[in-house]
Amino acid sequence: MNEHKDQTLPPNDDQMLRPTVSFRDNNCQWHPLTTDFTSYFRLALVHLGILGWQYAFTENGMDAQCEQMMRIFAPERLVVDMANSVVKPY
């Protein structure tokens, strides 16, 4: 079963003209990522499609395995994600 689900939110009245691409995490919480698919696709490309990259835009942050993969394959993007992280340090 795929734990990471990328889906668009079902539109309601005020979002009908403003579509977004959002990420639903394992806690069934929605996190808006971008305002259009092109921006989402660009984010996926710069993150090299590494499983779990969307968690960089959540309160939970990326898990250790995702961070390790980012450190190996996209270290410059990991630095940007960590600098803009919404995760609070201990």
WOBELRA-V894721 format. One record per backbone hydrogen bond with DSSP energy under -0.5 kcal/mol. CO is the residue of the C=O (numbers start at 1). NH is the residue of the N-H. Records with the same first field share a line. If there is no record, write none. Layout:
CO=NH / NH
//
This chain:
1=3
3=5
4=6
5=7 / 24
7=22
12=15 / 16
13=16
15=18
20=22
21=33 / 34
22=7
23=25 / 31
24=5
25=28
29=25
31=23
34=21
36=40
37=41
38=42
39=43
40=44
41=45
42=46
43=47
44=49
45=48
47=50
50=53
52=55
53=56
54=57
55=58 / 61
63=67
64=68
65=69
66=70
67=71
68=72
69=73
70=74
74=78
75=79
76=80
77=81
78=82
79=83
80=84
82=85
//
